[in-house]
Each structure stands twice: as C-alpha cells, then as structure tokens.
Amino acid sequence: MERADLEDYLHRQIPLSAAMRVDVLSGTAQSVVLSAPLEPNINHKSTVFGGSASAVAILSAWSVLHLRLVEAGLACEVVIQSNAMDYERPILGRFTATSSLVEEGDWPPFLKMLRRKRLARIEVQSTLTYGNAVAGRLKGRFVAFLRDA
C-alpha cells in the first residue's frame, strides 16, 4: 500500500485522523511513521494534548498491523484491546509516531493462530518523537479478526 493510500484510508475510516491532520510519512509492513502538527492537537498549556499524542501513537501501531495483514493477504478487522502510554516530555510542535511489532518473532505464531482460530492478539509499540528526542512510548495489544469470505 502506498503512503498516500494509507493516509487516505485513515482519513476516511478514522475521521479523527483527518481532524488531527495526521500525515503518513512512511508506511511498510515493518514500520509506520505518522506525523501531526501542534495546532489541532493543542491543550491549555500550549503543548500537544496527551489524548492526541496517544491517538497518533495508537494510529501508527494500528497501521503497521493493518499493512502486515494486507501484505499477508488476510482480510481482517483490527481493534486495540489495551495499551499503556508513557509520556517523557512535553511536545511543543509537529511530532511523529513510529511503530513496529514489540517482538518480530511473534508474527509467525500470530498468523498461525489467526488462520486456525480466526482471531489472534499481538503487541505493537509506537515511539513519539518531538525534535530529536523521544517524547513518549506506547505499547498496545491488538486483536485481529478474520472477516468472512
């Protein structure tokens, strides 16, 4: 899936991503990098609202799993089951969220379970960056459901 196609998909399927002005900087089955500006995500302290930062991190994590499943030829619904978000510093401008699987070795057993049980869970991580510094980290557990043919 091309970068622009993923961005269009996110904006159509998850309208909050359009309102937050999320851009897809890059997207592969190994990593997705999203970016968002301060202005639509600002809080009363003139920094990025924590909920916006968390939403962009979740979108990045969700996107990498979505791209992997598309690449594997599996039509799935993907939802987040749980997550933990740590904030390390304020974000004062445009920021990025970069995602990947927590453990690459979890992918083959995840696919095997998904094909066998039609449902599987996997952990994905996302790192928020502002400037050249890490601003936050997310670890989320996502669930994929195989769609009926």
N, C-alpha and C positions, 0 to 999 in steps of 0.2 A: 504494500500500500504506500503510495506517495505521501510525502509530508502534507501537501495541500489537501489531499483526500482525507487524511486523518483529521486535520483541522476542521474541514467542512463537516465530517461525521460528528465530531464532538459538539460543534456549534448547533447542529440540527437535533441530535439525540439528547444532548445535555445542555439546554439553553443557558443555564448558569455560566457555562464556559464562555459563551458569547458575551454575556453581560459583564463578565470579569475581564474581557478582552484577552483571553488566553490565546497565545500563538504556539504552534508546533515548530520548534527549531530543528528537531530531527526525530526520526522515528524508525527504529528497526526492531526486530524480534529480541535483540539483546538489551536495548536501552531506548527510552523515550525521553526527550528533553522538551519541556514546556516552559513558556515564559509568560509573565503577566506584569503589567505596569502598576504603579502605586495608585494612580488616581481613582479607578473604580473600586479599589480594594482598601481604601484608606480608613483609618479609625480616628477616634477623637484625639489621639496623641501624634497625629500626622505620620504614622507608620502603617505598615500593612496589617490589617485586621487578622488576628490569629485564625479565624474561621476561613478567611480567604486563602491564607497560606496553606492550611490543612487541606482545603478543597483542591488546590492546584497540585499538591503532593499526591492526593488520592487519585486525581485525574491522570497524572503521569503513571502511577502504579497500575491503575486500571488499564490504561492504554497499552502498556507493554504486554500485559497478559492477553488483551484483545488481539494485538498484532501476532503474537505467538500462535494463538488458536486459529487465526485466519491462515497463517502460513502452514499450519498443520492440516488445513482443510476441514476443520471442525466448526460447525455452526453451533454456537453456544450463547447462552446468556451468562453474563458475568456480573456478580454483585460483591460488594465488600461485606464481610462478616464482622470483622473487628479490626481496630487499629490502635496504635499508640503513637503519639506525636510529641516530640521533644523540641522545644524552641531554645535556641542557643544565643540569639542576638536579635535586636530589632532590625526590621527591613525598611529602609528609607527610600526605596525606588524600585525600578524594574528588577525582578528576581526570576530565578529559574528553579525548576524541579526536575531532577534526573533520576530515572527509575531503572531497576533491574530486579531479577529474582534475588531473594536472600541467599539461596543456595542453588547454583546451577544444576547440581546433581539431583535435585528434587523434581526436575522436569520429566524425565522418563517415567518414574513411578506415578507422577500426577497424570500423565497421558494414559498410562495403563489403567489406572483407577477410573478415569473419565470414560474410557471406552467400555470398561467392564460394568461399572455401576451407573453410568450416565451422569455422575456427579463427582466432583473432586475439589479438594482445597489445596491452596498453595500460598506461601508467604512471599510478598513483594515488598521491596524497600524503595524509598524515594528520599533524596537529599535536596534540601532547599539551599540555594546559594544566592548571596547578595554581594555584589562586588567580587572579590576574590576569596570570600570567607563563607564557610558553612554557617547557615542561619537556622537550620532545623533539620530534623530527621524523622521520617515516618516509617513504621513497619506495619504492614497490614496483611490480614488473612483474607483471601478472596476465594469465592466459591464459583465454579463454572458448572453449568447445567447443559447437557447436550439437548438441543432442540429436536423435536420430532421431525422426521424427514418429510 
